[in-house]
Amino acid sequence: MADNLEPIPGLSYVVFSPKENRYYLKESREWDLNRLYFYRRTLDFSGDDTAVEQLQRYVYDGNVWLLFTPAMIDDMKAMLARVYNGHYKNEGTLDYRTYIALLENSLKLEDYKEYGSSLTGFRTICNMYNETIKGLWLSAHIK
């Protein structure tokens, strides 16, 4: 799954700074997944970047909004319908928030399987991720 994710080219977003009570318009730097999400050291990333840390903090605080163009919105709607139809084999659309939660848990599970296979409780943690993912899919179908 992680290999299939690509940054959206030309994506803009708004960051709200509660301290200054201001909004800032930013352009996406199109960071890769290891840098932006996992914050993992790679050959071209030292594992230390203040800009990534600040953006992650704003995202976790709920102070970032993506600014999609109409074409991006249409692409997103089509993708959410394909994901829903692929899973349930009938017509419908997956809610964007549910998709983000599914994506987050699936990425964490994929990463844990790759890097945590020798840890105690490996199967229990994998089962917890799988149960969370199953619950998200169930909640998507109920709506």
Protein Blocks (a to p, Z undefined) as FASTA:
>chain_A
ZZmpccdehiacddddfklopacddddehiafklmmnopacfklghiafklmmmmmmmmn
opaccdddfklmmmmmmmmmmmmmmmnopacdddfklmmmmmmmmmmmmmmmmmmmmpgh
klmmmmmmmmmmmmmmmmmmmZZ
